């Protein structure tokens, strides 16, 4: 059992907690976005004004507000304003369809929506589906006249600041995050006011060790659990400054911020790191000021981590977290980096690997990953069966397969529903993918199982090649031989198909289920 940490008080409002921590930093820059800067004092005052305005609109404690906003300084203002008032922001992915938002509006029963002007038309299309309880729409940074009945976010800031925060308990509902959902409908994951506090006390303080003089930049967006910690709860708890970027995190867009603002801490995902290293305009080490980088979302291939560290002289701390646990619970750490692994348990979290019988598995064998820690979500809203399957007593079932070595270091073996049995033996798709990506011609790879004419499961790889390399039978034979040389022979992909790009979620995770659907339809 991990050593106990100091819990928050029983009556606890996370927004008020952050404002109190930064009361002496009123003049310091909290956020830099594409439009300018926002100081800590302005952040506190504007969030309190939003709290007053939302209450004046008739919103009451624990009612939901859809938060559909791009990464600008208005996002933390809106989010913290909701928490300050005891109103629950439902933070949603900005890259979804109108049908997705229609479902989320109906499922969350949101009474109001805070939306970026660039996303308003998509929200309006969702509203036309009906079945929701939306009464107010507030638009941030609109570039066109607003439709009748809608108001500008800037008007909320005309309200008098609410000095007193809602008298919330540490275990009161604070916000929702929708899981990315590899299949079926996304799940509304419910978090408390104490949960972000615990991610700060564990990962942020014990592993990341942010400093007040850090300038941080996250490619992962604020609506994502990983991005929320990176760009809001962690830097605001340390008194650091954060760079926000509204546009999609392409390598070119990331390079621009790394060179212009020179952040000291950068948070990325494996697919982005791979794209950065393959880009012709990769900045030189002298053009950036990085001291630490992190990765999550999927396991970081060893080859990517080692090449990045060699180029920039800055390690990537690869780890695994989840929407359900709010941030990272297994991680590499400064001075203790083992590329190709997820490192060790973050202080404050207990980890177990369990076999099919529910018992512990010995070192070196693959098991299902379970986590115990204070940042676990309360439930999936209105989904009892899925909640009971995931949240089991004090433990959270991650749905990931892992192995642990004698040193206590954990290595990813794939999602539980992605594991393949080939020739009677389990094969981790990630292990095959990690081997493929070591080839100099391969940018990305995804592996699934296919059934041959004899009804037997074999591995198939979908590969994206780097520019300058030609797909075809010769390349397929080369890659098969390359994997055979790296892994046990039965693990090599029996078939390889070359694609221009792999299907991914908005947070950069490869959607292998779409590849399986593609195979089934062929």
Residue pairs with C-beta under 8 A, 6 or more apart in sequence:
1 350
2 345
2 347
2 348
2 349
2 350
2 373
3 347
3 348
5 198
5 201
5 202
5 348
5 374
6 201
7 170
7 194
7 374
8 17
8 170
8 193
8 194
8 197
9 170
10 169
10 170
11 167
11 168
11 169
11 170
12 168
12 169
12 170
12 193
12 194
12 197
13 83
13 84
13 86
13 165
13 166
13 167
13 168
13 193
14 83
14 174
14 193
14 194
14 196
14 197
14 233
15 47
15 80
15 81
15 83
15 84
15 165
16 84
16 165
17 197
18 80
18 233
18 236
18 237
19 44
19 47
19 48
19 80
19 84
21 236
21 237
21 239
22 28
22 30
22 40
22 43
22 44
22 236
22 239
23 44
25 40
25 41
25 239
26 39
26 40
26 41
26 44
27 39
27 40
27 41
28 39
28 40
28 239
28 241
29 37
29 38
29 39
29 40
29 241
30 38
30 39
30 40
30 42
30 43
30 76
30 235
30 236
30 241
30 242
31 37
31 38
31 43
31 73
31 76
31 241
31 242
31 243
31 244
32 38
32 241
32 242
32 243
32 244
32 261
33 71
33 72
33 73
33 243
33 244
33 245
33 246
34 72
34 244
34 245
34 246
35 72
35 73
35 141
36 73
37 73
38 46
38 73
38 77
40 239
43 73
43 76
43 77
43 80
45 161
46 77
46 81
46 157
47 76
47 77
47 78
47 80
47 81
47 84
48 81
48 84
48 161
48 162
48 163
49 81
49 156
49 157
49 158
49 159
49 160
49 161
49 162
50 77
50 78
50 80
50 81
50 82
50 84
50 85
50 156
50 157
50 159
51 81
51 82
51 84
51 85
51 87
51 161
51 162
51 165
51 166
52 85
52 159
52 160
52 161
52 162
53 81
53 155
53 156
53 157
53 158
53 159
54 65
54 81
54 82
54 85
54 87
54 112
54 156
55 85
55 87
55 162
56 159
57 112
57 136
58 111
58 135
58 136
59 65
59 85
59 87
59 111
59 112
59 136
60 87
61 85
61 86
61 87
61 166
62 86
62 87
62 88
62 172
62 173
63 87
63 88
63 111
64 87
64 88
64 89
64 90
64 108
64 109
64 110
64 111
64 176
65 82
65 87
65 88
65 89
65 90
65 110
65 111
65 112
65 113
65 114
66 89
66 90
66 92
66 101
66 104
66 105
66 108
66 110
66 112
66 113
66 114
66 115
66 134
67 75
67 78
67 79
67 82
67 89
67 90
67 91
67 92
67 113
67 114
67 223
68 92
68 94
68 101
68 113
68 114
68 115
68 116
68 119
68 123
69 75
69 78
69 94
69 114
69 115
69 116
69 119
69 140
70 94
70 116
70 118
70 119
70 246
71 221
71 222
71 227
71 231
71 244
71 245
71 246
72 116
72 140
72 141
72 244
72 246
73 244
74 116
74 140
74 141
74 153
75 222
75 244
76 222
76 231
76 232
76 236
78 89
78 114
78 140
78 153
79 89
79 91
79 175
79 222
79 232
81 156
82 88
82 89
82 175
83 89
83 174
83 175
83 193
84 162
84 165
84 166
85 162
85 165
85 166
86 165
86 166
86 167
86 168
86 172
88 173
88 174
88 175
88 176
89 114
89 175
89 176
90 104
90 108
90 110
90 175
90 176
90 178
90 188
91 175
91 176
91 177
91 178
91 222
91 223
91 228
92 101
92 104
92 178
92 223
93 100
93 178
93 180
93 221
93 223
93 224
93 506
93 507
94 116
94 119
94 221
94 223
94 506
95 248
95 506
96 506
97 122
98 122
98 123
98 125
98 126
98 129
99 126
99 129
100 126
100 186
101 122
101 123
101 126
102 126
102 127
102 129
102 131
102 132
103 185
103 186
104 110
104 178
104 186
104 188
105 113
105 126
105 127
105 131
105 132
105 133
105 134
106 131
106 132
107 185
107 188
107 381
107 382
108 176
108 188
108 381
109 132
109 133
110 132
110 133
110 134
111 133
111 134
111 135
111 136
112 134
112 135
112 136
112 137
112 138
113 123
113 134
113 136
113 137
113 138
114 138
114 140
114 153
115 123
115 137
115 138
115 139
115 140
116 139
116 140
116 141
116 246
117 139
117 140
117 141
117 142
117 143
117 144
118 141
118 143
118 246
120 137
120 139
120 142
123 137
124 147
127 134
127 137
136 151
137 149
137 150
137 151
138 150
138 151
138 152
138 153
138 155
138 156
139 146
139 150
139 151
139 152
139 153
140 152
140 153
141 153
142 152
146 152
168 174
168 193
169 193
170 192
170 193
170 194
170 197
171 192
171 193
171 194
171 378
172 192
172 193
173 190
173 191
173 192
173 378
174 191
174 192
174 193
174 195
174 196
175 191
176 188
176 189
176 190
176 191
176 381
177 189
177 191
177 223
177 224
177 225
177 228
177 323
177 326
178 186
178 187
178 188
178 189
178 323
179 186
179 187
179 189
179 323
179 324
179 380
180 186
180 323
180 505
180 506
180 507
180 509
181 187
182 415
182 505
182 509
182 511
182 512
182 513
183 513
187 380
187 381
187 383
187 386
188 380
188 381
188 382
188 383
189 323
189 324
189 377
189 380
189 381
190 377
190 378
190 379
190 380
190 381
191 326
191 377
191 378
192 378
194 374
195 326
195 374
195 375
195 376
195 377
196 228
196 229
196 233
196 326
196 375
198 326
198 348
198 373
198 374
198 375
199 229
199 233
199 234
199 326
199 327
199 375
200 229
200 233
200 234
200 237
201 348
202 327
202 329
202 346
202 347
202 348
202 349
202 373
202 375
203 229
203 319
203 321
203 327
203 328
203 329
203 331
203 346
204 210
204 229
204 233
204 234
204 237
204 238
204 327
206 346
206 347
206 348
207 317
207 319
207 328
207 331
207 333
207 334
207 346
207 347
208 234
208 265
208 292
208 294
208 317
209 334
210 216
210 234
210 235
210 237
210 238
210 240
210 265
211 238
211 240
212 238
212 239
212 240
213 240
213 264
214 235
214 238
214 240
214 241
214 263
214 264
214 265
214 291
215 240
215 241
215 242
215 243
215 261
215 262
215 263
215 264
215 265
215 289
216 230
216 231
216 234
216 235
216 240
216 241
216 242
216 243
216 263
216 264
216 265
216 266
216 267
217 242
217 243
217 245
217 257
217 258
217 261
217 263
217 265
217 266
217 267
218 226
218 227
218 230
218 231
218 242
218 266
218 267
219 245
219 249
219 254
219 266
219 267
219 268
219 269
219 272
220 226
220 227
220 230
220 231
220 249
220 267
220 268
220 269
220 296
220 297
220 507
220 508
221 227
221 249
221 506
221 507
222 228
222 231
222 232
222 244
224 507
225 321
225 322
225 323
225 326
225 327
226 267
226 296
226 297
226 321
226 327
226 328
226 507
227 267
228 326
229 326
229 327
229 328
230 267
230 294
231 242
231 244
231 267
232 242
234 240
235 241
235 242
236 242
240 265
243 257
243 261
243 263
245 253
245 254
245 257
247 253
249 268
249 272
250 275
251 272
251 275
251 276
251 278
251 279
251 281
251 282
252 279
252 281
254 268
254 272
254 276
255 276
255 279
255 281
255 282
255 283
257 263
258 266
258 283
258 287
258 288
258 290
259 283
259 287
259 288
262 288
262 289
263 289
263 290
264 289
264 290
264 291
264 292
265 290
265 291
265 292
265 293
265 294
266 290
266 292
266 293
266 294
267 293
267 294
267 295
267 296
268 276
268 293
268 294
268 295
268 316
269 295
269 296
269 297
269 298
269 507
269 508
269 509
270 295
270 297
270 298
270 299
270 300
270 301
270 304
270 508
271 298
271 444
271 504
271 508
271 510
272 508
273 295
273 300
273 304
273 305
273 308
273 316
274 301
274 304
274 437
274 443
274 444
275 443
276 282
276 308
277 304
277 307
277 308
277 311
278 443
278 466
278 467
282 311
285 311
285 312
285 313
288 312
290 312
290 314
291 314
292 314
292 315
292 317
292 334
293 308
293 312
293 314
293 315
293 316
293 317
294 316
294 317
294 318
294 319
294 328
294 331
295 305
295 316
295 317
295 318
295 319
296 318
296 319
296 320
296 321
296 328
297 507
297 508
297 509
298 508
298 509
298 510
299 318
299 320
299 342
299 412
299 430
299 434
300 316
300 318
300 339
301 340
301 433
301 434
301 437
301 438
302 339
302 340
302 434
302 438
303 434
303 437
303 438
304 316
304 437
305 315
305 316
305 318
305 337
305 339
305 340
306 339
308 314
308 316
309 315
309 316
309 337
309 339
315 332
315 334
315 337
316 332
316 337
317 331
317 332
317 333
317 334
317 337
317 343
318 331
318 332
318 339
318 341
318 342
318 343
319 328
319 329
319 330
319 331
319 332
319 342
319 343
319 346
320 328
320 329
320 330
320 331
320 342
320 398
320 400
320 412
321 327
321 328
321 329
322 329
322 371
322 396
322 398
323 377
324 376
324 377
324 390
324 391
324 396
324 398
325 349
325 371
325 373
325 375
325 376
325 377
325 396
325 398
326 375
326 376
326 377
327 375
328 346
329 345
329 346
329 349
329 351
329 371
329 373
329 375
330 342
330 343
330 344
330 345
330 346
330 349
330 351
330 410
331 342
331 343
331 344
331 346
332 338
332 339
332 341
332 342
332 343
332 344
333 343
333 344
336 343
336 344
337 343
338 409
340 411
340 434
341 409
341 410
341 411
341 412
342 402
342 410
342 411
342 412
343 409
343 410
344 408
344 409
344 410
345 351
345 408
345 410
348 373
348 374
349 371
349 372
349 373
350 371
350 372
350 373
351 369
351 370
351 371
351 372
351 410
352 360
352 369
352 370
352 372
352 395
353 360
353 361
353 365
353 366
353 367
353 368
353 369
353 370
353 402
353 403
353 404
354 360
354 361
354 367
354 368
354 370
355 361
355 365
355 367
355 368
360 367
361 367
363 403
363 404
363 405
363 406
364 403
364 404
364 405
364 406
365 403
366 401
366 402
366 403
366 413
366 419
366 426
366 428
367 401
367 402
367 403
368 397
368 398
368 399
368 400
368 401
368 416
369 397
369 398
369 399
369 400
369 401
369 402
369 410
370 392
370 395
370 396
370 397
370 398
371 395
371 396
371 398
372 394
372 395
372 396
373 396
376 391
376 394
376 396
377 391
377 396
378 391
379 387
379 391
380 386
380 387
380 390
389 397
390 396
390 397
390 399
391 397
399 415
399 416
399 417
400 412
400 413
400 414
400 415
400 416
401 412
401 413
401 414
401 415
401 416
401 419
401 428
402 410
402 411
402 412
402 413
403 410
403 411
403 413
404 410
404 411
405 411
412 428
412 430
413 419
413 428
413 430
413 431
414 428
414 429
414 430
414 431
415 512
418 429
418 430
418 448
418 512
419 426
419 427
419 428
419 429
420 426
420 427
420 428
420 429
420 448
420 449
420 457
420 459
421 427
421 457
422 449
422 457
422 458
422 459
422 490
422 491
423 456
423 490
425 490
427 459
427 490
427 491
429 446
429 447
429 448
429 449
429 459
429 512
430 447
431 487
431 491
432 445
432 447
432 459
432 461
432 483
432 487
432 491
432 492
432 493
433 445
433 446
433 447
433 461
435 482
435 483
435 486
435 487
435 491
436 442
436 445
436 447
436 461
436 463
436 479
436 482
436 483
436 493
437 443
437 444
437 445
438 482
438 486
439 478
439 479
439 482
440 466
441 465
441 466
441 469
441 475
441 478
441 479
442 463
442 464
442 465
442 466
442 479
443 464
443 465
443 466
444 463
444 464
444 501
444 502
444 510
445 461
445 462
445 463
445 464
446 461
446 462
446 502
446 510
446 512
446 515
447 459
447 460
447 461
447 462
447 493
447 512
448 459
448 460
448 462
448 512
448 515
448 516
448 519
449 457
449 458
449 459
449 460
450 457
450 458
450 459
450 460
450 494
450 495
450 519
451 457
451 458
452 458
452 494
458 494
458 495
459 491
459 492
459 493
459 494
460 493
460 494
460 495
460 496
460 497
460 519
461 479
461 493
461 495
461 496
461 497
462 496
462 497
462 498
462 499
462 502
462 515
463 471
463 479
463 496
463 497
463 498
463 499
464 498
464 499
464 500
464 501
464 502
465 471
465 475
465 498
469 475
471 498
475 496
475 498
476 496
476 498
479 493
479 496
480 492
480 493
480 496
483 491
483 492
483 493
484 492
502 510
502 511
502 515
503 510
503 511
503 514
503 515
504 510
504 511
505 511
